[in-house]
């Protein structure tokens, strides 16, 4: 089965992207985004510079939106069985 996703960036110029992913690719993307978000949370907590922390929070928000667009986080039980 193929999954199709469209993303739109919130920039002055509208940019959109369309991805056609099969189930395996979708799960790989979800796992990658999930891991990146966990790593980002640690980095945000360890950052002392307020402007850098804010940039990381904005990145986290963007990655969370992409993860939601492709089906949300992988449940813990599934994360470790694949």
Backbone bond lengths (Angstrom), bond angles and torsions (degrees), N, CA, C in turn:
res aa  C-N    CA-C-N  psi(-1)  N-CA   C-N-CA  omega(-1)  CA-C   N-CA-C  phi
1 X - - - 1.438 - - 1.520 108.50 -
2 X 1.308 116.86 141.26 1.458 122.41 179.27 1.519 109.59 -103.75
3 X 1.318 115.59 138.48 1.461 121.49 177.09 1.518 107.81 -112.33
4 X 1.308 117.10 134.39 1.449 122.27 -179.47 1.520 108.87 -116.37
5 X 1.318 115.07 132.26 1.455 120.73 -179.09 1.515 108.66 -131.10
6 X 1.304 115.53 144.16 1.454 120.57 175.11 1.515 107.96 -121.50
7 X 1.316 115.95 135.90 1.466 121.30 178.95 1.519 108.48 -122.14
8 X 1.289 114.66 142.51 1.466 120.82 175.62 1.514 108.19 -128.82
9 X 1.317 116.04 131.39 1.459 121.45 179.88 1.521 109.06 -91.41
10 X 1.329 115.05 145.73 1.458 120.54 177.60 1.522 108.55 -91.80
11 X 1.318 115.95 80.31 1.448 123.34 179.66 1.528 107.91 -128.40
12 X 1.326 116.65 164.55 1.469 118.20 177.46 1.527 112.35 -55.73
13 X 1.322 117.30 -33.42 1.461 121.66 177.14 1.522 106.94 -103.84
14 X 1.313 116.79 128.98 1.462 119.07 -179.45 1.522 109.82 -74.16
15 X 1.311 113.91 127.84 1.454 121.67 177.41 1.515 106.39 -128.14
16 X 1.294 117.14 133.34 1.456 119.14 176.95 1.517 109.27 -131.83
17 X 1.314 114.53 158.34 1.452 121.05 -178.74 1.516 108.21 -139.30
18 X 1.296 115.05 144.23 1.465 120.72 176.56 1.516 107.50 -122.91
19 X 1.314 116.05 128.07 1.456 121.81 178.23 1.520 109.03 -118.12
20 X 1.304 116.61 132.40 1.457 121.88 172.52 1.517 106.81 -108.66
21 X 1.331 116.65 109.69 1.452 122.30 -176.24 1.518 110.33 -121.52
22 X 1.329 116.22 141.32 1.457 118.32 172.93 1.534 107.74 -81.38
23 X 1.320 117.30 176.91 1.469 120.72 -176.16 1.526 112.52 -59.48
24 X 1.326 116.61 -42.03 1.466 120.14 -179.12 1.529 111.22 -64.67
25 X 1.324 116.92 -41.90 1.464 120.84 178.20 1.524 111.26 -65.85
26 X 1.326 116.54 -38.61 1.461 120.65 178.26 1.519 110.67 -62.68
27 X 1.318 117.30 -44.66 1.468 120.87 179.12 1.520 111.03 -64.99
28 X 1.334 117.50 -38.01 1.465 121.00 177.99 1.525 110.49 -64.71
29 X 1.328 116.88 -42.19 1.468 120.57 178.24 1.525 110.84 -64.94
30 X 1.328 116.49 -42.82 1.472 119.90 177.94 1.524 111.10 -60.73
31 X 1.335 117.04 -42.91 1.465 120.92 179.65 1.531 110.76 -65.36
32 X 1.311 116.89 -41.54 1.458 121.53 179.06 1.528 111.05 -63.08
33 X 1.321 116.51 -46.74 1.463 120.69 179.22 1.527 111.27 -64.35
34 X 1.319 116.82 -40.92 1.460 121.47 178.73 1.531 110.55 -60.07
35 X 1.335 116.95 -46.24 1.465 121.32 179.28 1.524 111.19 -65.06
36 X 1.325 116.53 -42.00 1.464 120.26 179.75 1.531 110.97 -62.83
37 X 1.316 116.74 -39.84 1.463 120.32 179.16 1.524 111.42 -66.08
38 X 1.324 117.39 -39.84 1.470 119.84 177.24 1.526 110.53 -63.75
39 X 1.335 116.59 -44.91 1.464 120.50 178.46 1.524 111.29 -62.52
40 X 1.313 116.09 -39.47 1.459 121.13 -179.28 1.525 111.01 -64.47
41 X 1.308 117.60 -37.54 1.464 120.39 178.67 1.522 111.02 -61.42
42 X 1.330 117.19 -41.14 1.470 120.43 176.64 1.525 111.07 -64.88
43 X 1.330 115.91 -41.84 1.459 119.74 -179.57 1.528 111.05 -64.43
44 X 1.319 117.44 -40.52 1.469 121.24 177.45 1.522 109.90 -60.57
45 X 1.322 116.95 -44.26 1.460 121.01 -178.63 1.527 111.99 -64.95
46 X 1.335 117.82 -31.83 1.468 121.51 -177.34 1.518 113.95 -89.57
47 X 1.312 118.24 -4.38 1.457 121.56 -175.27 1.526 111.27 -87.34
48 X 1.331 115.38 131.94 1.464 120.89 179.75 1.530 112.97 -95.34
49 X 1.305 117.48 -27.91 1.465 121.80 -175.90 1.535 110.01 -79.07
50 X 1.331 117.96 115.19 1.475 120.72 -175.82 1.535 114.32 -57.16
51 X 1.319 117.95 -40.16 1.469 119.61 -178.21 1.535 110.93 -67.21
52 X 1.320 116.70 -37.44 1.467 120.37 177.81 1.526 110.19 -69.20
53 X 1.329 116.62 -40.39 1.466 120.87 177.97 1.532 109.90 -60.42
54 X 1.331 116.49 -41.66 1.464 120.24 179.69 1.526 111.09 -64.18
55 X 1.340 116.78 -41.21 1.459 120.32 178.26 1.530 110.32 -62.81
56 X 1.338 117.02 -40.76 1.460 120.98 178.50 1.527 111.06 -65.21
57 X 1.317 117.46 -38.19 1.472 120.59 177.77 1.525 111.02 -64.83
58 X 1.334 116.73 -39.44 1.462 120.11 177.73 1.522 110.78 -65.96
59 X 1.335 116.37 -38.57 1.457 120.38 176.85 1.527 110.41 -64.31
60 X 1.340 115.76 -41.63 1.473 119.72 178.63 1.524 110.36 -60.56
61 X 1.322 117.02 -42.71 1.464 121.35 178.72 1.533 110.68 -60.83
62 X 1.325 116.62 -42.58 1.469 120.45 179.27 1.525 111.17 -65.34
63 X 1.337 117.00 -43.24 1.464 120.14 179.66 1.524 111.52 -67.02
64 X 1.327 116.99 -36.33 1.468 120.37 176.87 1.520 110.46 -62.83
65 X 1.342 117.03 -38.17 1.466 120.72 178.76 1.531 110.76 -65.72
66 X 1.328 116.80 -40.75 1.467 119.93 177.97 1.525 109.80 -65.54
67 X 1.332 116.79 -44.36 1.465 120.58 179.22 1.528 110.41 -59.41
68 X 1.318 117.12 -43.01 1.465 120.91 178.02 1.537 110.48 -62.17
69 X 1.333 116.34 -38.96 1.469 120.61 -178.18 1.525 112.55 -66.25
70 X 1.335 117.44 -24.97 1.468 119.77 -178.81 1.524 112.68 -105.91
71 X 1.319 116.63 18.80 1.459 119.61 172.17 1.509 115.97 114.31
72 X 1.310 118.36 1.20 1.455 120.80 177.13 1.516 113.17 82.60
73 X 1.325 115.92 177.01 1.466 120.12 -177.29 1.519 112.21 -65.27
74 X 1.300 115.07 153.83 1.459 121.38 177.05 1.524 107.47 -78.50
75 X 1.323 118.25 127.67 1.465 120.02 178.36 1.534 110.62 -57.61
76 X 1.318 117.36 149.09 1.464 122.23 -176.79 1.522 112.71 -52.64
77 X 1.312 118.34 -41.04 1.461 121.20 -178.31 1.526 110.91 -62.09
78 X 1.322 117.76 -40.05 1.458 121.69 -179.56 1.520 111.43 -74.22
79 X 1.329 117.79 -32.75 1.448 123.21 -174.54 1.522 111.86 -56.87
80 X 1.324 117.10 -35.76 1.459 120.12 -172.83 1.520 113.89 -105.20
81 X 1.335 117.91 3.12 1.460 119.78 -178.91 1.523 112.75 -103.68
82 X 1.305 117.94 -5.54 1.471 120.33 -177.22 1.501 111.52 -98.41
